[in-house]
Amino acid sequence: MSAKTQQMPMQTRRRIVLTGGPGGGKTTAADLLRRELGDRVVVVPESATILFAGGFPRSQQWDANRAAQTAIFHVQRNLEDVQSALYSERVLLCDRGTIDGAAYWHDGPDSFFAALGTSFETELARYDAVVFFETAAIAGLSIEGGNPVRCESLSQAVELDGRLRALWSRHPRFTLIPHNHSFMAKITDALAVLERLVDGHAGR
């Protein structure tokens, strides 16, 4: 298997974040795992997609970007908490997490967490495991997929992938799902990793 997992102690995992650069396959993997495992998991949808698809303005202008990322952060956090309250017996599969916005923040991660009244450590501790899907853009492949709100170029996707990985790889239970020329092989690897995490057998 091509997935690379840091060694970790055994424990029950309740909240798993799926993240990575645009066009990595995380949303596809979350949907397939939900279909496979049924009521053992519940997916927390990506808050940025919900907001932008619903008409929330998207702009790279500094103040507009700051307002958008603030909204995304609060929607993401509350979506997770709602799903956790409604499905307390299930493992949450979070399509991105509250740390992702730091990679989009013009003034960098420290400014992001300070502006939102939290810390990197606090947000990282919300998640029991991280599965990172490397973007296909690193191989120059299209990342269009089926997300109508995706607007990044290939170079922007690669840059975002690097910034996100620098943040999330600091989690003690971080798994990298590297790019694979076969998307099916990549998703198969990812599903195997996710099933082990849900079952509480990661690291065996």
N, CA and C atoms as an extended XYZ file, in Angstrom:
612
Properties=species:S:1:pos:R:3:atomname:S:1:resname:S:1:resid:I:1 pbc="F F F"
N         0.843       -1.190        0.000 N   MET     1
C         0.000        0.000        0.000 CA  MET     1
C         0.879        1.242        0.000 C   MET     1
N         0.474        2.273       -0.774 N   SER     2
C         1.289        3.461       -0.906 CA  SER     2
C         1.026        4.485        0.172 C   SER     2
N        -0.036        4.337        0.927 N   ALA     3
C        -0.317        5.297        1.994 CA  ALA     3
C         0.766        5.230        3.042 C   ALA     3
N         1.168        6.414        3.543 N   LYS     4
C         2.252        6.502        4.512 CA  LYS     4
C         1.677        7.001        5.827 C   LYS     4
N         1.789        6.194        6.863 N   THR     5
C         1.164        6.506        8.145 CA  THR     5
C         2.200        6.601        9.242 C   THR     5
N         2.134        7.680       10.029 N   GLN     6
C         2.988        7.772       11.190 CA  GLN     6
C         2.520        6.756       12.223 C   GLN     6
N         3.459        6.219       12.989 N   GLN     7
C         3.092        5.262       14.023 CA  GLN     7
C         2.300        5.967       15.126 C   GLN     7
N         1.338        5.268       15.686 N   MET     8
C         0.455        5.882       16.665 CA  MET     8
C         0.015        4.851       17.690 C   MET     8
N        -0.278        5.290       18.906 N   PRO     9
C        -0.814        4.375       19.904 CA  PRO     9
C        -2.250        4.027       19.572 C   PRO     9
N        -2.684        2.877       20.038 N   MET    10
C        -4.057        2.457       19.794 CA  MET    10
C        -5.026        3.268       20.644 C   MET    10
N        -6.125        3.678       20.060 N   GLN    11
C        -7.170        4.336       20.819 CA  GLN    11
C        -8.418        4.412       19.946 C   GLN    11
N        -9.552        4.679       20.562 N   THR    12
C       -10.788        4.840       19.808 CA  THR    12
C       -10.785        6.213       19.157 C   THR    12
N       -11.122        6.282       17.893 N   ARG    13
C       -11.119        7.540       17.170 CA  ARG    13
C       -12.541        7.939       16.824 C   ARG    13
N       -12.896        9.179       17.140 N   ARG    14
C       -14.264        9.635       16.947 CA  ARG    14
C       -14.402       10.695       15.868 C   ARG    14
N       -13.318       11.413       15.551 N   ARG    15
C       -13.400       12.512       14.591 CA  ARG    15
C       -12.170       12.472       13.691 C   ARG    15
N       -12.392       12.148       12.429 N   ILE    16
C       -11.319       12.024       11.452 CA  ILE    16
C       -11.486       13.112       10.411 C   ILE    16
N       -10.428       13.879       10.177 N   VAL    17
C       -10.504       14.926        9.158 CA  VAL    17
C        -9.852       14.433        7.874 C   VAL    17
N       -10.537       14.692        6.765 N   LEU    18
C       -10.020       14.396        5.435 CA  LEU    18
C        -9.679       15.730        4.788 C   LEU    18
N        -8.429       15.913        4.420 N   THR    19
C        -8.004       17.199        3.893 CA  THR    19
C        -6.966       16.997        2.806 C   THR    19
N        -6.412       18.093        2.304 N   GLY    20
C        -5.419       18.031        1.244 CA  GLY    20
C        -5.677       19.114        0.218 C   GLY    20
N        -4.797       19.206       -0.746 N   GLY    21
C        -4.956       20.199       -1.798 CA  GLY    21
C        -6.162       19.909       -2.667 C   GLY    21
N        -6.628       20.917       -3.416 N   PRO    22
C        -7.780       20.715       -4.314 CA  PRO    22
C        -7.521       19.577       -5.299 C   PRO    22
N        -8.550       18.757       -5.531 N   GLY    23
C        -8.417       17.669       -6.488 CA  GLY    23
C        -7.671       16.462       -5.968 C   GLY    23
N        -7.773       16.219       -4.655 N   GLY    24
C        -7.082       15.072       -4.083 CA  GLY    24
C        -7.923       13.820       -3.971 C   GLY    24
N        -9.253       13.968       -4.022 N   GLY    25
C       -10.142       12.809       -3.948 CA  GLY    25
C       -10.781       12.580       -2.596 C   GLY    25
N       -10.611       13.516       -1.659 N   LYS    26
C       -11.116       13.309       -0.300 CA  LYS    26
C       -12.635       13.205       -0.247 C   LYS    26
N       -13.341       14.025       -1.019 N   THR    27
C       -14.807       13.998       -0.980 CA  THR    27
C       -15.331       12.683       -1.547 C   THR    27
N       -14.692       12.203       -2.608 N   THR    28
C       -15.065       10.909       -3.182 CA  THR    28
C       -14.853        9.793       -2.175 C   THR    28
N       -13.715        9.826       -1.485 N   ALA    29
C       -13.414        8.790       -0.496 CA  ALA    29
C       -14.415        8.810        0.653 C   ALA    29
N       -14.774       10.006        1.119 N   ALA    30
C       -15.733       10.119        2.223 CA  ALA    30
C       -17.083        9.541        1.825 C   ALA    30
N       -17.519        9.836        0.607 N   ASP    31
C       -18.812        9.337        0.159 CA  ASP    31
C       -18.798        7.820        0.008 C   ASP    31
N       -17.719        7.278       -0.533 N   LEU    32
C       -17.635        5.828       -0.696 CA  LEU    32
C       -17.587        5.114        0.654 C   LEU    32
N       -16.854        5.676        1.604 N   LEU    33
C       -16.780        5.045        2.919 CA  LEU    33
C       -18.127        5.104        3.622 C   LEU    33
N       -18.832        6.206        3.455 N   ARG    34
C       -20.174        6.305        4.044 CA  ARG    34
C       -21.084        5.214        3.478 C   ARG    34
N       -20.991        4.983        2.190 N   ARG    35
C       -21.809        3.934        1.563 CA  ARG    35
C       -21.403        2.552        2.065 C   ARG    35
N       -20.081        2.367        2.295 N   GLU    36
C       -19.562        1.065        2.700 CA  GLU    36
C       -19.879        0.751        4.160 C   GLU    36
N       -19.722        1.752        5.033 N   LEU    37
C       -19.840        1.507        6.468 CA  LEU    37
C       -21.190        1.901        7.050 C   LEU    37
N       -22.031        2.553        6.249 N   GLY    38
C       -23.389        2.860        6.682 CA  GLY    38
C       -23.438        3.686        7.950 C   GLY    38
N       -24.178        3.196        8.948 N   ASP    39
C       -24.429        3.988       10.140 CA  ASP    39
C       -23.282        3.957       11.158 C   ASP    39
N       -22.134        3.461       10.763 N   ARG    40
C       -20.968        3.541       11.648 CA  ARG    40
C       -20.285        4.898       11.548 C   ARG    40
N       -20.531        5.617       10.462 N   VAL    41
C       -19.896        6.920       10.257 CA  VAL    41
C       -20.946        7.936        9.816 C   VAL    41
N       -20.598        9.218        9.939 N   VAL    42
C       -21.404       10.287        9.378 CA  VAL    42
C       -20.439       11.315        8.796 C   VAL    42
N       -20.761       11.822        7.609 N   VAL    43
C       -19.889       12.777        6.931 CA  VAL    43
C       -20.283       14.197        7.307 C   VAL    43
N       -19.287       14.997        7.667 N   VAL    44
C       -19.476       16.430        7.864 CA  VAL    44
C       -19.046       17.102        6.566 C   VAL    44
N       -19.978       17.686        5.807 N   PRO    45
C       -19.630       18.238        4.493 CA  PRO    45
C       -18.705       19.442        4.586 C   PRO    45
N       -18.036       19.749        3.497 N   GLU    46
C       -17.105       20.871        3.452 CA  GLU    46
C       -17.863       22.192        3.529 C   GLU    46
N       -17.560       22.980        4.546 N   SER    47
C       -18.306       24.219        4.769 CA  SER    47
C       -18.068       25.237        3.670 C   SER    47
N       -16.850       25.302        3.119 N   ALA    48
C       -16.567       26.271        2.060 CA  ALA    48
C       -17.441       26.011        0.837 C   ALA    48
N       -17.600       24.747        0.477 N   THR    49
C       -18.443       24.409       -0.675 CA  THR    49
C       -19.893       24.784       -0.409 C   THR    49
N       -20.369       24.516        0.799 N   ILE    50
C       -21.744       24.878        1.154 CA  ILE    50
C       -21.954       26.378        1.005 C   ILE    50
N       -21.036       27.158        1.530 N   LEU    51
C       -21.183       28.613        1.494 CA  LEU    51
C       -21.061       29.168        0.075 C   LEU    51
N       -20.024       28.785       -0.642 N   PHE    52
C       -19.810       29.344       -1.972 CA  PHE    52
C       -20.864       28.875       -2.969 C   PHE    52
N       -21.287       27.616       -2.854 N   ALA    53
C       -22.343       27.118       -3.742 CA  ALA    53
C       -23.672       27.802       -3.457 C   ALA    53
N       -23.830       28.278       -2.226 N   GLY    54
C       -25.064       28.963       -1.849 CA  GLY    54
C       -25.074       30.438       -2.168 C   GLY    54
N       -24.001       30.933       -2.779 N   GLY    55
C       -23.966       32.325       -3.185 CA  GLY    55
C       -23.097       33.230       -2.344 C   GLY    55
N       -22.395       32.673       -1.355 N   PHE    56
C       -21.509       33.494       -0.531 CA  PHE    56
C       -20.403       34.056       -1.419 C   PHE    56
N       -20.143       35.361       -1.359 N   PRO    57
C       -19.138       35.970       -2.247 CA  PRO    57
C       -17.751       35.369       -2.040 C   PRO    57
N       -17.031       35.223       -3.149 N   ARG    58
C       -15.668       34.693       -3.098 CA  ARG    58
C       -14.744       35.682       -3.772 C   ARG    58
N       -13.732       36.118       -3.063 N   SER    59
C       -12.825       37.129       -3.592 CA  SER    59
C       -11.476       36.994       -2.927 C   SER    59
N       -10.414       37.381       -3.650 N   GLN    60
C        -9.071       37.386       -3.090 CA  GLN    60
C        -8.732       38.735       -2.470 C   GLN    60
N        -9.639       39.702       -2.568 N   GLN    61
C        -9.427       40.985       -1.891 CA  GLN    61
C        -9.273       40.730       -0.400 C   GLN    61
N        -8.310       41.402        0.250 N   TRP    62
C        -7.894       41.037        1.597 CA  TRP    62
C        -9.054       40.972        2.583 C   TRP    62
N        -9.813       42.051        2.706 N   ASP    63
C       -10.897       42.081        3.692 CA  ASP    63
C       -11.991       41.072        3.368 C   ASP    63
N       -12.277       40.897        2.068 N   ALA    64
C       -13.309       39.942        1.659 CA  ALA    64
C       -12.875       38.516        1.972 C   ALA    64
N       -11.615       38.200        1.697 N   ASN    65
C       -11.092       36.870        1.992 CA  ASN    65
C       -11.102       36.600        3.493 C   ASN    65
N       -10.738       37.612        4.264 N   ARG    66
C       -10.726       37.476        5.716 CA  ARG    66
C       -12.130       37.162        6.239 C   ARG    66
N       -13.137       37.887        5.721 N   ALA    67
C       -14.517       37.657        6.151 CA  ALA    67
C       -15.000       36.273        5.734 C   ALA    67
N       -14.648       35.856        4.517 N   ALA    68
C       -15.077       34.545        4.029 CA  ALA    68
C       -14.459       33.420        4.848 C   ALA    68
N       -13.166       33.497        5.129 N   GLN    69
C       -12.511       32.447        5.896 CA  GLN    69
C       -13.007       32.409        7.339 C   GLN    69
N       -13.371       33.566        7.875 N   THR    70
C       -13.958       33.592        9.216 CA  THR    70
C       -15.294       32.861        9.231 C   THR    70
N       -16.110       33.130        8.223 N   ALA    71
C       -17.412       32.456        8.125 CA  ALA    71
C       -17.241       30.955        7.945 C   ALA    71
N       -16.306       30.550        7.087 N   ILE    72
C       -16.065       29.130        6.841 CA  ILE    72
C       -15.642       28.425        8.126 C   ILE    72
N       -14.753       29.056        8.883 N   PHE    73
C       -14.290       28.483       10.142 CA  PHE    73
C       -15.453       28.205       11.086 C   PHE    73
N       -16.320       29.188       11.276 N   HIS    74
C       -17.424       29.023       12.228 CA  HIS    74
C       -18.462       28.021       11.732 C   HIS    74
N       -18.733       28.020       10.436 N   VAL    75
C       -19.670       27.039        9.890 CA  VAL    75
C       -19.095       25.636       10.046 C   VAL    75
N       -17.798       25.470        9.741 N   GLN    76
C       -17.166       24.154        9.859 CA  GLN    76
C       -17.231       23.642       11.297 C   GLN    76
N       -16.853       24.491       12.230 N   ARG    77
C       -16.844       24.083       13.627 CA  ARG    77
C       -18.249       23.690       14.090 C   ARG    77
N       -19.244       24.484       13.730 N   ASN    78
C       -20.599       24.200       14.186 CA  ASN    78
C       -21.230       23.021       13.453 C   ASN    78
N       -20.880       22.817       12.181 N   LEU    79
C       -21.343       21.622       11.477 CA  LEU    79
C       -20.832       20.362       12.178 C   LEU    79
N       -19.567       20.376       12.549 N   GLU    80
C       -19.003       19.231       13.257 CA  GLU    80
C       -19.730       18.999       14.578 C   GLU    80
N       -19.992       20.083       15.304 N   ASP    81
C       -20.628       19.937       16.613 CA  ASP    81
C       -22.082       19.474       16.489 C   ASP    81
N       -22.770       19.927       15.449 N   VAL    82
C       -24.145       19.471       15.215 CA  VAL    82
C       -24.159       17.978       14.904 C   VAL    82
N       -23.290       17.550       13.987 N   GLN    83
C       -23.255       16.132       13.629 CA  GLN    83
C       -22.833       15.269       14.814 C   GLN    83
N       -21.922       15.789       15.620 N   SER    84
C       -21.486       15.051       16.801 CA  SER    84
C       -22.628       14.881       17.795 C   SER    84
N       -23.443       15.922       17.935 N   ALA    85
C       -24.578       15.844       18.857 CA  ALA    85
C       -25.672       14.919       18.326 C   ALA    85
N       -25.902       14.960       17.016 N   LEU    86
C       -26.959       14.144       16.420 CA  LEU    86
C       -26.565       12.676       16.305 C   LEU    86
N       -25.281       12.412       16.111 N   TYR    87
C       -24.799       11.047       15.876 CA  TYR    87
C       -23.644       10.737       16.823 C   TYR    87
N       -23.908       10.806       18.102 N   SER    88
C       -22.851       10.665       19.101 CA  SER    88
C       -22.187        9.290       19.077 C   SER    88
N       -22.882        8.297       18.511 N   GLU    89
C       -22.322        6.946       18.497 CA  GLU    89
C       -21.499        6.680       17.240 C   GLU    89
N       -21.448        7.628       16.318 N   ARG    90
C       -20.754        7.403       15.056 CA  ARG    90
C       -19.414        8.126       15.009 C   ARG    90
N       -18.560        7.654       14.110 N   VAL    91
C       -17.307        8.343       13.820 CA  VAL    91
C       -17.595        9.437       12.792 C   VAL    91
N       -17.128       10.650       13.073 N   LEU    92
C       -17.312       11.758       12.145 CA  LEU    92
C       -16.191       11.762       11.113 C   LEU    92
N       -16.563       11.795        9.843 N   LEU    93
C       -15.611       11.997        8.754 CA  LEU    93
C       -15.769       13.441        8.302 C   LEU    93
N       -14.813       14.281        8.638 N   CYS    94
C       -14.912       15.713        8.373 CA  CYS    94
C       -14.231       16.052        7.049 C   CYS    94
N       -15.016       16.536        6.089 N   ASP    95
C       -14.487       16.968        4.803 CA  ASP    95
C       -13.851       18.340        5.016 C   ASP    95
N       -12.579       18.345        5.294 N   ARG    96
C       -11.780       19.479        5.763 CA  ARG    96
C       -12.084       19.759        7.235 C   ARG    96
N       -11.187       20.570        7.838 N   GLY    97
C       -11.335       20.882        9.252 CA  GLY    97
C       -11.101       22.345        9.517 C   GLY    97
N       -11.161       22.730       10.770 N   THR    98
C       -11.081       24.140       11.131 CA  THR    98
C        -9.698       24.739       10.900 C   THR    98
N        -8.698       23.920       10.692 N   ILE    99
C        -7.345       24.421       10.444 CA  ILE    99
C        -7.145       24.821        8.989 C   ILE    99
N        -7.925       24.284        8.071 N   ASP   100
C        -7.714       24.528        6.645 CA  ASP   100
C        -7.682       26.011        6.288 C   ASP   100
N        -8.524       26.795        6.954 N   GLY   101
C        -8.590       28.216        6.628 CA  GLY   101
C        -7.276       28.941        6.811 C   GLY   101
N        -6.397       28.427        7.670 N   ALA   102
C        -5.099       29.061        7.906 CA  ALA   102
C        -4.240       29.064        6.648 C   ALA   102
N        -4.459       28.093        5.756 N   ALA   103
C        -3.688       28.027        4.518 CA  ALA   103
C        -4.169       29.051        3.493 C   ALA   103
N        -5.370       29.575        3.688 N   TYR   104
C        -5.952       30.547        2.762 CA  TYR   104
C        -5.865       31.979        3.299 C   TYR   104
N        -5.398       32.134        4.513 N   TRP   105
C        -5.372       33.428        5.207 CA  TRP   105
C        -4.158       34.231        4.744 C   TRP   105
N        -4.377       35.453        4.271 N   HIS   106
C        -3.296       36.226        3.661 CA  HIS   106
C        -2.138       36.503        4.613 C   HIS   106
N        -2.410       36.680        5.892 N   ASP   107
C        -1.368       37.032        6.852 CA  ASP   107
C        -0.729       35.833        7.542 C   ASP   107
N        -1.069       34.625        7.111 N   GLY   108
C        -0.443       33.444        7.659 CA  GLY   108
C        -1.185       32.830        8.834 C   GLY   108
N        -0.802       31.608        9.224 N   PRO   109
C        -1.516       30.846       10.257 CA  PRO   109
C        -1.620       31.529       11.611 C   PRO   109
N        -0.548       32.134       12.096 N   ASP   110
C        -0.593       32.740       13.423 CA  ASP   110
C        -1.660       33.829       13.490 C   ASP   110
N        -1.729       34.644       12.449 N   SER   111
C        -2.739       35.703       12.381 CA  SER   111
C        -4.137       35.118       12.314 C   SER   111
N        -4.291       34.019       11.578 N   PHE   112
C        -5.593       33.353       11.438 CA  PHE   112
C        -6.130       32.914       12.792 C   PHE   112
N        -5.337       32.172       13.537 N   PHE   113
C        -5.807       31.654       14.821 CA  PHE   113
C        -6.021       32.771       15.840 C   PHE   113
N        -5.171       33.789       15.810 N   ALA   114
C        -5.347       34.918       16.724 CA  ALA   114
C        -6.638       35.659       16.416 C   ALA   114
N        -6.935       35.873       15.134 N   ALA   115
C        -8.138       36.598       14.739 CA  ALA   115
C        -9.399       35.851       15.141 C   ALA   115
N        -9.323       34.527       15.199 N   LEU   116
C       -10.493       33.713       15.519 CA  LEU   116
C       -10.543       33.334       16.996 C   LEU   116
N        -9.633       33.871       17.774 N   GLY   117
C        -9.672       33.651       19.219 CA  GLY   117
C        -9.394       32.233       19.637 C   GLY   117
N        -8.521       31.562       18.895 N   THR   118
C        -8.198       30.168       19.210 CA  THR   118
C        -6.701       29.967       18.985 C   THR   118
N        -6.255       28.738       18.964 N   SER   119
C        -4.851       28.440       18.700 CA  SER   119
C        -4.748       27.219       17.794 C   SER   119
N        -3.611       27.091       17.154 N   PHE   120
C        -3.366       25.928       16.309 CA  PHE   120
C        -3.511       24.641       17.113 C   PHE   120
N        -2.937       24.619       18.314 N   GLU   121
C        -2.969       23.422       19.149 CA  GLU   121
C        -4.402       23.045       19.540 C   GLU   121
N        -5.214       24.049       19.847 N   THR   122
C        -6.610       23.790       20.224 CA  THR   122
C        -7.378       23.160       19.074 C   THR   122
N        -7.197       23.710       17.887 N   GLU   123
C        -7.927       23.189       16.728 CA  GLU   123
C        -7.412       21.811       16.315 C   GLU   123
N        -6.103       21.595       16.392 N   LEU   124
C        -5.551       20.291       16.028 CA  LEU   124
C        -6.085       19.203       16.955 C   LEU   124
N        -6.276       19.563       18.227 N   ALA   125
C        -6.748       18.591       19.221 CA  ALA   125
C        -8.205       18.200       19.029 C   ALA   125
N        -8.930       18.921       18.191 N   ARG   126
C       -10.326       18.558       17.910 CA  ARG   126
C       -10.419       17.234       17.156 C   ARG   126
N        -9.354       16.873       16.471 N   TYR   127
C        -9.397       15.728       15.567 CA  TYR   127
C        -8.540       14.584       16.085 C   TYR   127
N        -9.064       13.381       15.971 N   ASP   128
C        -8.376       12.191       16.465 CA  ASP   128
C        -7.420       11.600       15.442 C   ASP   128
N        -7.631       11.941       14.170 N   ALA   129
C        -6.740       11.462       13.111 CA  ALA   129
C        -6.918       12.359       11.894 C   ALA   129
N        -5.879       12.405       11.064 N   VAL   130
C        -5.888       13.216        9.843 CA  VAL   130
C        -5.479       12.335        8.675 C   VAL   130
N        -6.303       12.361        7.618 N   VAL   131
C        -5.961       11.649        6.386 CA  VAL   131
C        -5.813       12.704        5.294 C   VAL   131
N        -4.614       12.810        4.759 N   PHE   132
C        -4.278       13.895        3.822 CA  PHE   132
C        -4.180       13.351        2.403 C   PHE   132
N        -4.998       13.899        1.510 N   PHE   133
C        -5.045       13.473        0.113 CA  PHE   133
C        -4.221       14.447       -0.739 C   PHE   133
N        -3.096       13.976       -1.226 N   GLU   134
C        -2.232       14.827       -2.042 CA  GLU   134
C        -2.917       15.142       -3.374 C   GLU   134
N        -2.852       16.386       -3.800 N   THR   135
C        -3.521       16.805       -5.024 CA  THR   135
C        -2.906       16.171       -6.272 C   THR   135
N        -3.755       15.901       -7.255 N   ALA   136
C        -3.281       15.385       -8.542 CA  ALA   136
C        -2.550       16.456       -9.332 C   ALA   136
N        -2.672       17.704       -8.893 N   ALA   137
C        -2.013       18.808       -9.594 CA  ALA   137
C        -0.498       18.684       -9.566 C   ALA   137
N         0.053       17.953       -8.599 N   ILE   138
C         1.511       17.812       -8.537 CA  ILE   138
C         2.050       17.067       -9.754 C   ILE   138
N         1.172       16.308      -10.418 N   ALA   139
C         1.556       15.598      -11.637 CA  ALA   139
C         1.065       16.322      -12.889 C   ALA   139
N         0.543       17.541      -12.686 N   GLY   140
C         0.045       18.315      -13.807 CA  GLY   140
C        -1.296       17.847      -14.337 C   GLY   140
N        -2.014       17.050      -13.532 N   LEU   141
C        -3.299       16.519      -13.975 CA  LEU   141
C        -4.442       17.461      -13.617 C   LEU   141
N        -5.518       17.381      -14.356 N   SER   142
C        -6.670       18.235      -14.122 CA  SER   142
C        -7.257       17.987      -12.734 C   SER   142
N        -7.722       19.077      -12.104 N   ILE   143
C        -8.365       18.949      -10.787 CA  ILE   143
C        -9.807       19.436      -10.853 C   ILE   143
N       -10.349       19.532      -12.052 N   GLU   144
C       -11.697       20.080      -12.193 CA  GLU   144
C       -12.719       19.250      -11.435 C   GLU   144
N       -12.741       17.951      -11.642 N   GLY   145
C       -13.667       17.066      -10.923 CA  GLY   145
C       -15.109       17.512      -11.079 C   GLY   145
N       -15.885       17.320       -9.992 N   GLY   146
C       -17.294       17.670      -10.053 CA  GLY   146
C       -17.669       18.794       -9.124 C   GLY   146
N       -16.668       19.550       -8.639 N   ASN   147
C       -16.954       20.635       -7.706 CA  ASN   147
C       -17.068       21.947       -8.472 C   ASN   147
N       -18.273       22.500       -8.593 N   PRO   148
C       -18.468       23.699       -9.416 CA  PRO   148
C       -17.869       24.963       -8.819 C   PRO   148
N       -17.508       24.947       -7.535 N   VAL   149
C       -16.963       26.152       -6.923 CA  VAL   149
C       -15.440       26.152       -6.891 C   VAL   149
N       -14.821       25.092       -7.402 N   ARG   150
C       -13.358       25.041       -7.418 CA  ARG   150
C       -12.842       25.987       -8.484 C   ARG   150
N       -11.883       26.840       -8.129 N   CYS   151
C       -11.384       27.830       -9.078 CA  CYS   151
C        -9.856       27.902       -9.121 C   CYS   151
N        -9.164       27.040       -8.380 N   GLU   152
C        -7.715       27.126       -8.327 CA  GLU   152
C        -7.067       26.614       -9.619 C   GLU   152
N        -5.975       27.260      -10.003 N   SER   153
C        -5.149       26.757      -11.090 CA  SER   153
C        -4.305       25.599      -10.565 C   SER   153
N        -3.616       24.903      -11.467 N   LEU   154
C        -2.766       23.794      -11.030 CA  LEU   154
C        -1.668       24.276      -10.087 C   LEU   154
N        -1.052       25.396      -10.406 N   SER   155
C         0.023       25.904       -9.548 CA  SER   155
C        -0.512       26.337       -8.194 C   SER   155
N        -1.693       26.930       -8.157 N   GLN   156
C        -2.301       27.314       -6.887 CA  GLN   156
C        -2.652       26.088       -6.060 C   GLN   156
N        -3.132       25.038       -6.726 N   ALA   157
C        -3.477       23.805       -6.024 CA  ALA   157
C        -2.242       23.181       -5.378 C   ALA   157
N        -1.128       23.179       -6.091 N   VAL   158
C         0.115       22.627       -5.545 CA  VAL   158
C         0.585       23.449       -4.354 C   VAL   158
N         0.492       24.773       -4.467 N   GLU   159
C         0.910       25.645       -3.372 CA  GLU   159
C         0.037       25.432       -2.138 C   GLU   159
N        -1.272       25.335       -2.342 N   LEU   160
C        -2.183       25.085       -1.226 CA  LEU   160
C        -1.919       23.731       -0.589 C   LEU   160
N        -1.660       22.741       -1.418 N   ASP   161
C        -1.362       21.405       -0.913 CA  ASP   161
C        -0.170       21.457        0.045 C   ASP   161
N         0.866       22.203       -0.343 N   GLY   162
C         2.046       22.309        0.512 CA  GLY   162
C         1.767       23.022        1.820 C   GLY   162
N         0.991       24.101        1.752 N   ARG   163
C         0.684       24.845        2.980 CA  ARG   163
C        -0.189       24.021        3.916 C   ARG   163
N        -1.161       23.333        3.364 N   LEU   164
C        -2.035       22.501        4.186 CA  LEU   164
C        -1.265       21.342        4.816 C   LEU   164
N        -0.398       20.731        4.037 N   ARG   165
C         0.381       19.602        4.563 CA  ARG   165
C         1.313       20.054        5.679 C   ARG   165
N         1.901       21.249        5.541 N   ALA   166
C         2.790       21.760        6.583 CA  ALA   166
C         2.050       21.922        7.908 C   ALA   166
N         0.766       22.274        7.838 N   LEU   167
C        -0.036       22.434        9.051 CA  LEU   167
C        -0.478       21.085        9.608 C   LEU   167
N        -1.149       20.300        8.776 N   TRP   168
C        -1.773       19.076        9.265 CA  TRP   168
C        -0.778       17.979        9.605 C   TRP   168
N         0.396       17.982        8.984 N   SER   169
C         1.364       16.912        9.245 CA  SER   169
C         1.917       16.971       10.663 C   SER   169
N         1.611       18.030       11.390 N   ARG   170
C         2.047       18.130       12.783 CA  ARG   170
C         1.127       17.335       13.716 C   ARG   170
N         0.046       16.806       13.186 N   HIS   171
C        -0.831       15.964       14.003 CA  HIS   171
C        -0.135       14.625       14.262 C   HIS   171
N        -0.201       14.096       15.493 N   PRO   172
C         0.490       12.842       15.800 CA  PRO   172
C        -0.080       11.627       15.081 C   PRO   172
N        -1.301       11.747       14.557 N   ARG   173
C        -1.914       10.631       13.825 CA  ARG   173
C        -2.252       11.102       12.407 C   ARG   173
N        -1.197       11.369       11.660 N   PHE   174
C        -1.292       11.912       10.302 CA  PHE   174
C        -0.982       10.819        9.288 C   PHE   174
N        -1.854       10.661        8.299 N   THR   175
C        -1.637        9.688        7.232 CA  THR   175
C        -1.648       10.406        5.892 C   THR   175
N        -0.632       10.171        5.100 N   LEU   176
C        -0.558       10.737        3.756 CA  LEU   176
C        -1.049        9.717        2.737 C   LEU   176
N        -1.992       10.148        1.909 N   ILE   177
C        -2.418        9.356        0.750 CA  ILE   177
C        -1.797       10.035       -0.462 C   ILE   177
N        -0.651        9.544       -0.936 N   PRO   178
C         0.057       10.242       -2.010 CA  PRO   178
C        -0.652       10.120       -3.348 C   PRO   178
N        -0.302       11.037       -4.250 N   HIS   179
C        -0.843       10.973       -5.609 CA  HIS   179
C        -0.489        9.634       -6.238 C   HIS   179
N        -1.412        9.111       -7.018 N   ASN   180
C        -1.202        7.867       -7.756 CA  ASN   180
C        -1.725        8.079       -9.167 C   ASN   180
N        -0.992        7.609      -10.162 N   HIS   181
C        -1.473        7.790      -11.539 CA  HIS   181
C        -2.822        7.107      -11.750 C   HIS   181
N        -3.123        6.112      -10.903 N   SER   182
C        -4.436        5.456      -10.929 CA  SER   182
C        -5.283        6.004       -9.792 C   SER   182
N        -6.318        6.761      -10.133 N   PHE   183
C        -7.180        7.316       -9.102 CA  PHE   183
C        -7.869        6.201       -8.320 C   PHE   183
N        -8.228        5.132       -8.992 N   MET   184
C        -8.884        4.013       -8.319 CA  MET   184
C        -7.957        3.384       -7.283 C   MET   184
N        -6.679        3.233       -7.622 N   ALA   185
C        -5.719        2.675       -6.670 CA  ALA   185
C        -5.562        3.608       -5.469 C   ALA   185
N        -5.542        4.913       -5.728 N   LYS   186
C        -5.420        5.880       -4.635 CA  LYS   186
C        -6.613        5.791       -3.701 C   LYS   186
N        -7.812        5.748       -4.246 N   ILE   187
C        -9.020        5.672       -3.429 CA  ILE   187
C        -9.077        4.347       -2.673 C   ILE   187
N        -8.630        3.262       -3.302 N   THR   188
C        -8.597        1.963       -2.626 CA  THR   188
C        -7.669        2.017       -1.415 C   THR   188
N        -6.504        2.627       -1.583 N   ASP   189
C        -5.578        2.792       -0.456 CA  ASP   189
C        -6.226        3.625        0.647 C   ASP   189
N        -6.875        4.716        0.242 N   ALA   190
C        -7.491        5.614        1.217 CA  ALA   190
C        -8.599        4.918        1.993 C   ALA   190
N        -9.426        4.150        1.310 N   LEU   191
C       -10.517        3.455        1.986 CA  LEU   191
C        -9.988        2.432        2.987 C   LEU   191
N        -8.897        1.772        2.646 N   ALA   192
C        -8.305        0.805        3.586 CA  ALA   192
C        -7.818        1.517        4.844 C   ALA   192
N        -7.163        2.665        4.676 N   VAL   193
C        -6.692        3.441        5.818 CA  VAL   193
C        -7.871        3.902        6.667 C   VAL   193
N        -8.899        4.426        6.025 N   LEU   194
C       -10.050        4.946        6.754 CA  LEU   194
C       -10.794        3.839        7.498 C   LEU   194
N       -10.912        2.681        6.881 N   GLU   195
C       -11.590        1.576        7.567 CA  GLU   195
C       -10.825        1.170        8.815 C   GLU   195
N        -9.491        1.158        8.739 N   ARG   196
C        -8.706        0.808        9.924 CA  ARG   196
C        -8.866        1.866       11.006 C   ARG   196
N        -8.920        3.112       10.625 N   LEU   197
C        -9.104        4.172       11.613 CA  LEU   197
C       -10.472        4.066       12.273 C   LEU   197
N       -11.499        3.834       11.486 N   VAL   198
C       -12.852        3.701       12.030 CA  VAL   198
C       -12.932        2.494       12.952 C   VAL   198
N       -12.283        1.412       12.569 N   ASP   199
C       -12.302        0.197       13.384 CA  ASP   199
C       -11.397        0.289       14.606 C   ASP   199
N       -10.547        1.321       14.659 N   GLY   200
C        -9.626        1.467       15.784 CA  GLY   200
C        -8.420        0.585       15.675 C   GLY   200
N        -8.031        0.203       14.433 N   HIS   201
C        -6.907       -0.709       14.260 CA  HIS   201
C        -5.753       -0.063       13.518 C   HIS   201
N        -5.724        1.280       13.425 N   ALA   202
C        -4.629        1.931       12.707 CA  ALA   202
C        -3.317        1.642       13.402 C   ALA   202
N        -2.293        1.485       12.605 N   GLY   203
C        -0.960        1.262       13.143 CA  GLY   203
C        -0.584       -0.198       13.249 C   GLY   203
N        -1.549       -1.112       12.979 N   ARG   204
C        -1.206       -2.534       13.030 CA  ARG   204
C        -0.461       -2.956       11.787 C   ARG   204
